[in-house]
Amino acid sequence: MGVILNFAAKTIEGFDGRKYSIRIKDISELDLTFESEDDGATETVMGTIGRVTGDVEIFVLHRVGMTYYSLNCRPTQRMF
């Protein structure tokens, strides 16, 4: 499973084959936090990415229940 963050488009994709519009809430030297911003959506996505460790926690809150993802990411190689 993988997660792709597109900072320019402010989207996250990869888990569950879905694409979410996210709002990056905070970026520090240690981590990045994000949350979906679709007010009428049936799901809310929120999480953190450890910029040093690569640890990722994602919570998908459904109308009935929650899905939790715990991942460890590695950076992609630069294309240029």
Secondary structure as the mmCIF struct_conf table of DSSP 4:
data_model
#
loop_
_struct_conf.conf_type_id
_struct_conf.id
_struct_conf.beg_label_comp_id
_struct_conf.beg_label_asym_id
_struct_conf.beg_label_seq_id
_struct_conf.end_label_comp_id
_struct_conf.end_label_asym_id
_struct_conf.end_label_seq_id
STRN STRN1 ILE A 4 ASN A 6
TURN_TY1_P TURN_TY1_P1 PHE A 7 LYS A 10
STRN STRN2 THR A 11 GLU A 13
HELX_RH_3T_P HELX_RH_3T_P1 PHE A 15 GLY A 17
STRN STRN3 LYS A 19 ILE A 27
BEND BEND1 GLU A 29 LEU A 30
STRN STRN4 ASP A 31 SER A 36
TURN_TY1_P TURN_TY1_P2 ASP A 39 GLY A 40
BEND BEND2 THR A 42 THR A 42
STRN STRN5 THR A 44 GLY A 50
TURN_TY1_P TURN_TY1_P3 ARG A 51 THR A 53
STRN STRN6 ASP A 55 LEU A 61
BEND BEND3 ARG A 63 VAL A 64
STRN STRN7 MET A 66 ASN A 72
HELX_LH_PP_P HELX_LH_PP_P1 PRO A 75 ARG A 78
#
